[in-house]
Amino acid sequence: MGTLIYGPTATSLAIEDRDLAHLQAVILAKFRRGESFSFSWERSNEPGSGHTTLWMNPQMHLEFGYFGSKRVPLNREWIERLMSRANNAGGLELVPEQPPQD
């Protein structure tokens, strides 16, 4: 289980390493272009389930921490799906990885 730490108060969000690696690829690509966007996630396992939305911008403090020591191999199709979401009005949401199509 990895951790996304964000903002001046260093708020942390627990995310599986594989999911976090793909989110990192999308978020850093957007930041390299100087783009801001919203990022939303479900809080179904937390008290008061629902969702949270965070405004992401290149000037914010952001840290990606991984539990495992090995780099996660990235799925290009999943990154493209995540990037497509990040580029639309609804913003980035972590959608499930789809199995590779043959």
Secondary structure, DSSP 8 states (H G I E B T S, - for coil): -EEEEETTTTEEEEE-HHHHHHHHHHHHHHHHTT--EEEEEE-TTSSS-SEEEEEE-TTS-EEEE-SSSS-----HHHHHHHHHHHTSTT-EE---------
